[in-house]
Amino acid sequence: MKAVLKSGSFSNVSLTLGGSKSESNRLLILQALFPNLSIENLSTSDDTQVLTEGLKATNNVVDVHHAGTAMRFLTAYFASKQGSEITLTGSQRMQERPIGILVDALKSLGAEIEYLNNPGFPPLKIIGKKLENNTVKLKANISSQYISALILIAPTLPNGLQIVLDGEITSRPYLEMTLSLLQKLGVETEFAENTIYIPYTEQVDDATIAVESDWSSASYFYSLASLSSKSEIQLSHFFNNSLQGDSALVSIYKMLGVETQFVNSKSILISKKDIVLPKTLSLDLVNTPDLAQTIAVSCFGLGLECRLTGLHTLKIKETDRLEALKTELEKLGGEVEIDSTSLHLFKSSRIISNQVIDTYQDHRMAMAFAPLSLKTNLTINDAEVVSKSYPGFWKAIGKAGITVDLVY
């Protein structure tokens, strides 16, 4: 399926976005460990559905398709579930994404995990065991999902878990989100001087947790607002004290002329203001790497130079996002330089029209480029990939005034 987008004007709109995929997936693991947890406003994303089905699996093979979070979280979950025997696999791209750091960490705790094809990569054969060792040491700059996978199972380990992190932490807000969700269940946690400690917790009190809407999904509407001449968008179920690191987009997009107002306890109103834009937008996104594509495309559409650093995890996502961004921005007339950790977009005064954007099976590539339709006609290949995190995306931007023709 292709999405053919025609440039046009923006319409003021009020939307309710789905629950955060990041929060939902963490809560699903916790619910599997503590069944007296109830969840409201669960994400409808493909990734969350894949994780839900994986946790229900009654046969010996679990296929997570493209869902990296599910691969990492289920690896830790099944490794700690005594009596389980699971083969955990995924798509061809998933079998190219490294898992060795997490497997090594789990093995140091006593897990029994075997690589079925290439060492360090899925598919995995996992035999669940009681993990009695209680200390693991990891490099701090690894993907936060590896560490969160360990944090989530920690309360059920018989001796608890101490995680010692060496160096500068990547995506710290995601670790703090995971710990905060444990705390909401009454699990004690400590996080000080790069050491995380979670004690064994036999049971938790009955609890109901409502999932906040997804700030990553909101980022595409911030991009639309930044590229519009005038706009007003109300988004429901967002909190001022968000657990999500991507809520940092409030301060980031303020530099691009987008103001945010919390109009009540559960909604935000974002609007475009006339400001003098910076000559260069320089950001360290080590804590919010999932915003990189959206920010780069916004800056390109505004004709701004931008320098984004802290992007070392982007090469192991659904695609190599740095290479993909460079390729697709250059189709549109951009000049981009990348290395293994950063992206430099040079100032540009033109956008080449009627280009076809490839998405590389990456939902964020599709959604990040869509707001450029305010500036030029675009076609986006494999448009259905948005269902990985935001199934209603094309309908939502249609409500915002973008002309979207889905061609099958």
C-alpha positions in Angstrom: 0.0 0.0 0.0 1.2 3.5 -0.9 0.1 6.8 0.7 -0.1 9.6 -1.9 0.0 12.9 0.0 -0.9 16.2 -1.7 0.4 19.5 -0.3 -2.2 21.7 1.2 -3.3 23.8 4.1 -3.7 22.7 7.8 -7.0 22.4 9.6 -7.4 22.9 13.4 -8.1 19.5 14.9 -8.8 17.7 18.2 -7.6 14.1 18.4 -7.2 11.3 21.0 -4.1 9.3 20.4 -3.6 5.7 21.5 -1.9 4.6 24.6 1.9 4.7 24.8 3.5 1.6 23.2 6.4 1.9 25.6 4.2 2.0 28.7 1.8 -0.7 27.4 4.5 -3.2 26.7 6.2 -2.8 30.1 2.8 -3.1 31.8 2.0 -6.3 29.9 5.1 -8.0 31.2 4.3 -6.8 34.7 0.7 -8.1 34.4 2.0 -11.5 33.3 4.1 -11.6 36.5 1.5 -10.0 38.7 -1.9 -11.0 37.4 -3.8 -8.7 39.8 -2.7 -5.7 37.8 -5.3 -4.2 35.5 -4.4 -1.9 32.5 -6.6 0.8 30.9 -6.0 2.6 27.5 -3.7 -0.1 26.3 -1.9 0.6 23.0 -3.5 -0.8 19.8 -0.2 -1.0 18.0 1.0 -4.1 16.2 4.0 -4.3 18.7 1.7 -4.4 21.7 -0.6 -7.0 20.0 2.4 -9.2 19.2 3.6 -9.0 22.8 0.1 -9.8 24.1 -0.1 -12.9 21.8 3.5 -13.9 22.8 2.6 -13.9 26.5 -0.5 -16.1 25.7 1.6 -18.6 23.7 0.6 -22.3 24.3 2.9 -23.8 21.7 6.7 -23.8 21.6 7.3 -21.2 18.9 6.7 -17.4 19.4 7.2 -15.2 16.3 7.5 -11.5 17.2 7.8 -10.4 13.5 9.3 -6.9 13.5 8.7 -6.1 17.2 12.0 -5.4 18.8 10.6 -4.6 22.2 8.7 -7.9 22.3 11.9 -9.8 21.4 13.8 -8.2 24.2 11.1 -8.3 26.9 10.0 -11.9 26.0 13.6 -13.1 26.1 14.0 -12.1 29.7 10.4 -13.1 30.6 10.7 -16.7 29.3 14.2 -17.1 30.6 12.9 -16.4 34.1 9.7 -18.5 33.8 10.4 -21.9 35.2 9.2 -24.8 33.2 8.8 -22.9 29.9 10.5 -24.1 26.7 10.2 -21.6 23.9 11.7 -20.9 20.5 11.7 -17.1 20.1 12.0 -15.9 16.5 11.0 -13.0 14.2 11.3 -11.5 10.7 14.4 -11.5 8.6 15.3 -8.0 9.9 14.7 -9.1 13.5 17.2 -12.0 12.9 19.8 -9.3 12.0 19.2 -7.2 15.1 21.6 -8.1 18.0 20.4 -9.7 21.2 23.7 -11.0 22.5 24.1 -8.4 25.2 20.8 -9.3 26.8 21.4 -13.1 26.4 24.9 -12.8 28.0 23.4 -10.8 30.9 20.7 -13.4 31.5 23.1 -16.3 31.3 25.2 -14.6 34.0 22.1 -14.8 36.1 21.7 -18.5 35.4 19.5 -18.6 32.3 19.6 -21.3 29.7 19.5 -19.8 26.2 20.8 -21.2 22.9 21.3 -19.5 19.5 19.6 -21.5 16.8 21.4 -19.8 13.8 23.9 -17.0 14.2 25.6 -16.4 17.6 24.3 -13.1 19.1 21.1 -13.0 17.0 17.6 -14.5 17.1 16.1 -17.1 16.8 16.6 -18.3 20.4 15.8 -21.5 22.2 14.9 -20.6 25.8 14.4 -23.0 28.7 13.0 -21.1 31.7 14.8 -21.5 35.0 15.0 -20.0 38.5 17.6 -17.2 38.1 19.3 -17.2 41.5 22.3 -15.0 40.8 21.5 -11.4 41.6 24.1 -9.1 40.1 24.8 -8.2 36.5 27.2 -5.6 35.0 26.5 -3.9 31.7 27.8 -1.1 29.5 25.6 1.9 30.2 25.4 3.0 26.5 23.5 -0.1 25.3 19.9 0.1 24.3 17.7 0.9 27.3 15.4 -2.0 26.3 18.0 -4.6 27.3 18.2 -3.0 30.8 14.4 -2.5 31.0 13.9 -6.2 30.1 16.0 -7.1 33.2 14.3 -4.6 35.4 10.8 -5.9 34.6 11.6 -9.5 35.7 13.7 -8.4 38.7 10.9 -8.4 41.4 10.2 -12.1 40.7 13.8 -13.2 41.0 14.4 -15.1 44.3 17.3 -12.8 45.3 16.2 -9.6 43.6 18.5 -8.0 41.1 21.3 -5.4 41.1 22.3 -3.9 37.8 25.6 -2.1 37.6 26.0 0.2 34.6 29.4 1.3 33.3 29.6 4.7 31.6 27.1 7.2 30.3 23.5 5.9 30.2 21.6 5.8 26.9 17.9 6.8 27.0 17.8 7.2 30.8 14.1 8.3 30.8 13.1 4.9 29.5 14.8 3.2 32.5 13.1 5.7 34.8 9.8 4.9 33.2 10.2 1.2 33.8 11.2 1.8 37.5 8.2 4.2 38.0 5.8 1.6 36.8 7.2 -0.9 39.3 6.9 1.8 42.0 3.2 2.2 41.1 2.7 -1.4 41.9 4.4 -0.9 45.3 7.8 -2.5 44.3 10.7 -0.8 45.9 13.5 0.4 43.6 16.8 2.2 43.9 18.7 4.0 41.1 21.8 5.9 42.3 25.3 6.3 40.9 24.6 4.1 37.9 23.4 1.2 40.0 19.8 -0.1 40.0 18.5 -2.4 42.7 15.1 -4.1 42.9 14.4 -6.5 45.7 12.4 -9.8 45.4 8.6 -8.9 45.7 6.4 -11.9 46.4 3.1 -10.1 45.7 1.7 -6.6 45.0 -1.6 -5.0 45.9 -4.4 -5.0 43.4 -3.8 -2.0 41.0 -5.2 -0.4 37.9 -2.9 1.7 35.8 -4.1 4.0 33.0 -1.7 4.3 30.1 -0.9 7.8 29.0 -1.2 8.6 25.2 2.0 8.2 23.2 4.3 11.2 23.1 6.2 9.7 20.2 3.0 9.6 18.2 2.4 13.2 19.2 5.7 14.2 17.7 4.3 14.0 14.2 1.6 16.6 15.0 4.3 18.8 16.5 6.1 18.5 13.2 2.9 19.4 11.3 2.4 22.4 13.5 6.0 23.6 13.0 5.6 23.3 9.2 2.3 25.1 9.1 1.7 28.9 8.8 -0.9 28.7 11.5 -2.3 25.8 13.5 -4.0 24.6 16.6 -4.1 21.0 17.6 -5.7 19.5 20.8 -4.4 16.1 21.8 -6.1 14.1 24.6 -4.7 11.9 27.4 -1.3 13.6 27.9 0.0 14.4 31.4 2.3 17.3 32.6 4.2 14.8 34.8 4.7 12.3 32.0 6.8 9.1 32.5 7.8 9.2 28.8 11.1 10.7 27.8 9.8 11.8 24.5 7.7 14.4 26.2 11.0 16.4 25.8 9.5 17.3 22.4 7.6 20.1 24.2 10.8 22.0 24.8 12.5 21.0 21.6 9.6 22.1 19.3 9.3 25.4 21.2 12.6 26.3 19.5 10.8 25.7 16.2 7.8 27.9 17.1 5.4 25.4 18.6 3.9 26.3 21.9 2.3 23.7 24.3 -0.4 24.4 26.8 -1.8 21.9 29.3 -5.4 22.9 29.2 -6.6 20.4 31.8 -5.3 17.4 33.6 -5.5 15.2 30.4 -5.0 17.3 27.3 -2.5 19.5 25.5 -3.1 22.3 23.0 -0.3 22.9 20.6 -0.1 25.9 18.3 2.2 27.7 15.9 3.7 31.0 17.0 5.8 33.5 15.0 9.3 33.4 16.3 12.8 33.9 15.0 14.1 30.4 14.3 17.6 29.4 15.2 20.2 29.3 12.4 21.2 25.9 13.6 19.3 23.4 15.8 21.8 21.4 17.8 20.5 18.7 20.0 21.9 15.7 22.0 19.2 13.1 21.6 20.9 10.4 23.7 17.8 10.3 25.9 15.2 10.6 23.1 16.6 8.9 19.9 13.2 8.0 18.6 12.6 11.7 17.9 15.5 12.1 15.6 13.7 11.3 12.3 10.9 13.7 13.1 13.1 16.5 14.1 15.4 16.1 11.1 12.5 16.2 8.6 11.0 19.2 10.4 14.2 21.1 10.1 14.5 20.2 6.4 11.0 21.5 5.8 11.8 24.7 7.6 15.1 25.1 5.7 17.1 24.9 8.9 20.5 23.4 9.5 20.5 20.8 12.3 23.1 18.8 14.2 21.8 15.8 16.1 24.0 13.7 18.3 23.6 10.7 20.7 22.1 8.5 17.9 24.3 5.4 18.3 21.2 3.1 18.8 19.6 4.1 15.6 21.7 1.7 13.5 20.0 -1.4 15.2 16.4 -0.3 14.9 13.9 -1.6 12.3 16.4 -0.3 9.8 19.6 1.6 10.0 17.8 4.9 10.6 20.8 7.1 10.0 21.4 5.7 6.5 17.7 5.7 5.7 17.3 9.4 6.7 20.3 10.4 4.7 19.0 8.5 1.6 15.5 9.9 1.7 16.3 13.5 2.6 18.8 13.6 -0.3 16.0 12.4 -2.6 14.2 15.6 -1.6 17.2 17.8 -2.2 18.8 17.8 1.3 22.5 17.6 2.0 23.2 15.2 4.9 26.3 13.9 6.6 26.2 11.0 9.1 28.5 8.9 11.2 27.8 6.2 13.6 26.4 8.5 16.3 25.2 11.7 14.6 23.5 13.4 11.8 24.3 16.8 10.2 21.6 18.3 8.0 22.8 21.4 6.0 20.6 24.4 5.4 18.5 24.0 2.3 16.4 26.4 0.3 14.6 23.9 -1.9 12.4 20.8 -1.7 12.2 18.5 -4.8 8.5 17.7 -5.4 6.8 14.4 -6.1 9.4 12.2 -4.6 8.7 8.6 -3.5 9.8 7.9 0.1 10.9 4.4 1.0 10.2 3.3 4.6 12.5 0.2 5.0 9.8 -1.6 7.1 10.2 1.2 9.6 7.0 2.9 11.0 8.9 6.0 12.0 10.2 6.7 8.5 6.6 6.8 7.2 5.3 9.0 9.9 8.3 11.3 10.1 8.1 12.2 6.4 4.3 12.6 6.2 4.2 16.2 7.6 6.4 17.4 4.7 3.2 17.1 2.6 2.4 20.6 3.9 5.3 21.7 1.7 5.2 19.4 -1.3 3.5 16.4 -2.9 4.8 13.1 -1.6 4.3 9.4 -2.0 5.2 7.1 0.9 5.8 3.4 0.1 4.6 0.6 2.4 2.3 3.0 4.2 0.7 0.2 6.2 3.9 0.0 8.3 2.5 2.7 10.6 0.4 0.0 12.3 3.5 -1.1 14.2 2.9 1.8 16.6 0.0 4.0 15.3 -2.6 2.1 13.3 -4.8 5.2 12.9 -2.1 7.6 11.7 -3.3 8.2 8.1 -6.9 8.8 9.3 -5.6 11.2 11.9 -3.5 13.4 9.6 -6.4 13.4 7.2 -8.5 15.0 9.9 -5.7 17.6 10.2 -6.3 18.7 6.6 -3.8 16.6 4.7 -5.1 14.9 1.5 -4.3 11.2 1.9 -5.0 8.7 -0.9 -4.2 5.1 0.1 -3.4 3.1 -3.1 -3.4 -0.7 -2.8 
